[in-house]
Amino acid sequence: MLEIVKKYVVDAHNNRLAVEIDIETFGKIEEILENYGLYRLMIEDNDPESLSLDRAKEY
C-alpha cells in the first residue's frame, strides 16, 4: 500500500483547510488513478464488434 505523508494547512482556529503532499507521491497517485480508469474502460467496453488483425493494422 502506498504510504502518504501528509501536511495539513490550517486556519487561525486550527481548522484543517487543505492537505499538502510531495510531488513524487502526487505522481504515484495520479498514475494509479489513470491506470484504474483505463482498466475500468477496458472491462466495461460493451462494443461487441471486434476487428480482425488485418483490419486493426489498417486502422
CYANA upper distance limits for C-alpha pairs under 8 A (distance plus 0.5 A):
  4 ILE  CA     21 ILE  CA      7.92
  4 ILE  CA     25 THR  CA      7.34
  5 VAL  CA     21 ILE  CA      6.93
  5 VAL  CA     22 ASP  CA      8.36
  6 LYS  CA     19 VAL  CA      6.80
  6 LYS  CA     20 GLU  CA      6.27
  6 LYS  CA     21 ILE  CA      5.82
  7 LYS  CA     19 VAL  CA      6.20
  7 LYS  CA     20 GLU  CA      5.49
  7 LYS  CA     21 ILE  CA      7.09
  8 TYR  CA     16 ARG  CA      6.78
  8 TYR  CA     17 LEU  CA      7.81
  8 TYR  CA     18 ALA  CA      6.32
  8 TYR  CA     19 VAL  CA      5.12
  8 TYR  CA     20 GLU  CA      6.60
  9 VAL  CA     16 ARG  CA      6.39
  9 VAL  CA     17 LEU  CA      6.03
  9 VAL  CA     18 ALA  CA      5.52
  9 VAL  CA     19 VAL  CA      6.52
  9 VAL  CA     20 GLU  CA      7.74
 10 VAL  CA     14 ASN  CA      5.61
 10 VAL  CA     15 ASN  CA      5.69
 10 VAL  CA     16 ARG  CA      4.93
 10 VAL  CA     17 LEU  CA      5.78
 10 VAL  CA     18 ALA  CA      7.63
 11 ASP  CA     15 ASN  CA      5.97
 11 ASP  CA     16 ARG  CA      7.24
 11 ASP  CA     17 LEU  CA      7.25
 21 ILE  CA     25 THR  CA      7.10
 21 ILE  CA     26 PHE  CA      7.14
 22 ASP  CA     26 PHE  CA      6.86
 23 ILE  CA     27 GLY  CA      6.62
 24 GLU  CA     28 LYS  CA      6.90
 25 THR  CA     29 ILE  CA      6.74
 26 PHE  CA     30 GLU  CA      6.58
 27 GLY  CA     31 GLU  CA      6.65
 28 LYS  CA     32 ILE  CA      6.70
 29 ILE  CA     33 LEU  CA      6.73
 30 GLU  CA     34 GLU  CA      6.68
 31 GLU  CA     35 ASN  CA      6.59
 32 ILE  CA     36 TYR  CA      6.61
 33 LEU  CA     37 GLY  CA      6.60
 34 GLU  CA     38 LEU  CA      6.69
 35 ASN  CA     39 TYR  CA      6.58
 36 TYR  CA     40 ARG  CA      6.67
 37 GLY  CA     41 LEU  CA      6.67
 38 LEU  CA     42 MET  CA      6.66
 39 TYR  CA     43 ILE  CA      6.82
 40 ARG  CA     44 GLU  CA      6.44
 41 LEU  CA     45 ASP  CA      6.60
 51 LEU  CA     55 ARG  CA      6.22
 51 LEU  CA     56 ALA  CA      6.11
 52 SER  CA     56 ALA  CA      6.52
 53 LEU  CA     57 LYS  CA      6.71
 54 ASP  CA     58 GLU  CA      6.81
 55 ARG  CA     59 TYR  CA      6.59
